[in-house]
Amino acid sequence: MRAKITYLVTAAVLVFYFVLAGSRGVLLLEQGTWITVTLGVAVLILPVIGIWFLWANTRFVTRANRLAVALEAEGGLPVDELVRTEGGRIDRDSADAVFARRKAETEDAPDDWRCWFRLAVAYQDARDTPRARKAMQRAIALHENKPAGV
């Protein structure tokens, strides 16, 4: 719940920033000189990119959460079996062992979105965010019956 609140607050702050930056871009355009028009267009591009990025990430998180709910209903969510130090850090050997199991599971059933979801969690536990995101995208595509490369 805390993560959702943090995400919503961050999204609201970003939207406020986008509106503020967009209004400044419009003010620059209204000046009418070639330099202010150029800067105004540049300033307006940033909120457009930001809104697209926020939308894409919100869509990704929503879909990933939908998969988590479905997997939880089936009783298939991965169990946290990682060994942690006294300070709470994940033991690297423990993470590697879990990752190896998840990787083998995914290789055995490459068309099962559940395996890709659990592999994404293992990647995230190993702090490999790019691979975690790609594995989760694969899980989402398989769950939504989309072609493999999507």
C-alpha positions as CSV (number, residue, x, y, z in Angstrom):
1,M,0.0,0.0,0.0
2,R,2.9,2.3,0.8
3,A,4.3,1.8,-2.7
4,K,1.0,2.7,-4.3
5,I,0.8,5.9,-2.3
6,T,4.4,6.8,-3.1
7,Y,3.7,6.2,-6.8
8,L,0.5,8.3,-6.8
9,V,2.2,11.2,-5.0
10,T,5.2,11.0,-7.4
11,A,2.8,10.9,-10.4
12,A,0.8,13.9,-9.1
13,V,4.0,15.9,-8.6
14,L,5.2,15.0,-12.2
15,V,1.8,16.0,-13.7
16,F,2.0,19.3,-11.8
17,Y,5.5,19.8,-13.2
18,F,4.4,19.0,-16.7
19,V,1.6,21.5,-16.5
20,L,4.0,24.1,-15.1
21,A,6.6,23.5,-17.8
22,G,3.9,23.4,-20.5
23,S,2.6,26.8,-19.4
24,R,6.1,28.2,-19.5
25,G,6.5,26.8,-23.0
26,V,3.3,28.5,-24.1
27,L,4.4,31.8,-22.6
28,L,7.7,31.5,-24.6
29,L,5.7,30.8,-27.8
30,E,3.6,33.8,-27.2
31,Q,6.6,36.1,-27.3
32,G,6.9,35.4,-31.0
33,T,10.7,35.8,-31.6
34,W,12.5,33.0,-33.3
35,I,14.6,32.3,-30.2
36,T,11.6,32.2,-27.7
37,V,9.5,30.1,-30.2
38,T,12.4,27.6,-30.5
39,L,12.8,27.5,-26.7
40,G,9.0,27.2,-26.3
41,V,8.8,24.2,-28.6
42,A,11.8,22.6,-26.7
43,V,10.1,23.2,-23.4
44,L,6.8,21.8,-24.6
45,I,8.5,18.6,-25.9
46,L,9.7,17.7,-22.3
47,P,6.2,17.4,-20.8
48,V,5.1,15.3,-23.8
49,I,7.9,12.9,-23.3
50,G,7.3,12.9,-19.5
51,I,3.6,12.2,-19.9
52,W,4.3,9.3,-22.3
53,F,6.9,7.9,-19.9
54,L,4.5,8.1,-17.0
55,W,1.7,6.6,-19.0
56,A,3.9,3.7,-20.2
57,N,5.2,2.9,-16.7
58,T,1.7,3.1,-15.1
59,R,0.4,0.7,-17.8
60,F,3.3,-1.7,-17.2
61,V,2.8,-1.6,-13.4
62,T,-0.9,-2.1,-13.7
63,R,-0.5,-5.1,-16.0
64,A,2.2,-6.6,-13.8
65,N,0.0,-6.2,-10.7
66,R,-2.8,-7.9,-12.6
67,L,-0.5,-10.9,-13.2
68,A,0.5,-10.9,-9.5
69,V,-3.2,-11.0,-8.4
70,A,-3.9,-13.9,-10.9
71,L,-0.9,-15.8,-9.7
72,E,-1.7,-15.3,-6.1
73,A,-5.3,-16.6,-6.7
74,E,-3.7,-19.8,-8.2
75,G,-1.3,-20.1,-5.2
76,G,1.7,-19.7,-7.5
77,L,3.4,-16.6,-6.2
78,P,7.1,-17.2,-5.6
79,V,7.9,-17.7,-1.9
80,D,10.7,-15.5,-0.5
81,E,13.3,-18.1,0.2
82,L,16.3,-15.8,0.1
83,V,18.8,-15.8,2.9
84,R,19.4,-12.4,4.3
85,T,22.2,-10.9,6.4
86,E,21.5,-9.3,9.8
87,G,21.3,-6.0,8.1
88,G,18.6,-7.3,5.7
89,R,20.7,-7.5,2.6
90,I,20.1,-10.5,0.3
91,D,22.9,-13.1,0.4
92,R,24.3,-13.3,-3.1
93,D,24.7,-17.1,-3.1
94,S,21.1,-17.5,-2.1
95,A,19.9,-15.2,-4.8
96,D,22.0,-17.0,-7.4
97,A,20.5,-20.4,-6.4
98,V,17.0,-19.1,-6.6
99,F,17.7,-17.4,-9.9
100,A,19.2,-20.7,-11.4
101,R,16.0,-22.6,-10.4
102,R,13.8,-19.9,-11.9
103,K,15.9,-19.8,-15.1
104,A,15.7,-23.6,-15.5
105,E,11.9,-23.5,-14.8
106,T,11.5,-20.9,-17.6
107,E,13.6,-22.9,-20.0
108,D,11.5,-26.0,-19.4
109,A,8.2,-24.0,-20.0
110,P,9.1,-21.0,-22.2
111,D,5.4,-20.3,-23.0
112,D,4.2,-20.2,-19.5
113,W,3.7,-16.6,-18.2
114,R,3.9,-17.8,-14.6
115,C,7.5,-19.0,-15.1
116,W,8.4,-15.7,-16.7
117,F,6.7,-13.8,-13.8
118,R,8.7,-15.8,-11.2
119,L,11.9,-15.2,-13.3
120,A,11.2,-11.5,-13.3
121,V,10.9,-11.6,-9.5
122,A,14.2,-13.5,-9.3
123,Y,15.9,-10.9,-11.5
124,Q,14.5,-8.1,-9.3
125,D,15.8,-9.8,-6.2
126,A,19.2,-10.0,-7.8
127,R,18.9,-6.3,-8.5
128,D,19.0,-6.8,-12.3
129,T,16.2,-4.4,-13.1
130,P,16.6,-4.3,-16.9
131,R,16.3,-8.1,-17.2
132,A,13.5,-8.1,-14.6
133,R,11.5,-5.7,-16.7
134,K,12.1,-7.7,-19.9
135,A,11.0,-10.9,-18.2
136,M,7.9,-9.2,-16.8
137,Q,7.1,-7.8,-20.3
138,R,7.4,-11.3,-21.7
139,A,5.1,-12.6,-18.9
140,I,2.5,-9.9,-19.7
141,A,2.7,-10.6,-23.5
142,L,2.2,-14.4,-22.9
143,H,-0.7,-13.7,-20.5
144,E,-2.4,-11.4,-23.0
145,N,-1.7,-13.9,-25.8
146,K,0.5,-11.5,-27.8
147,P,3.2,-12.5,-30.1
148,A,6.6,-13.5,-28.6
149,G,8.6,-10.4,-29.3
150,V,6.2,-8.0,-27.8
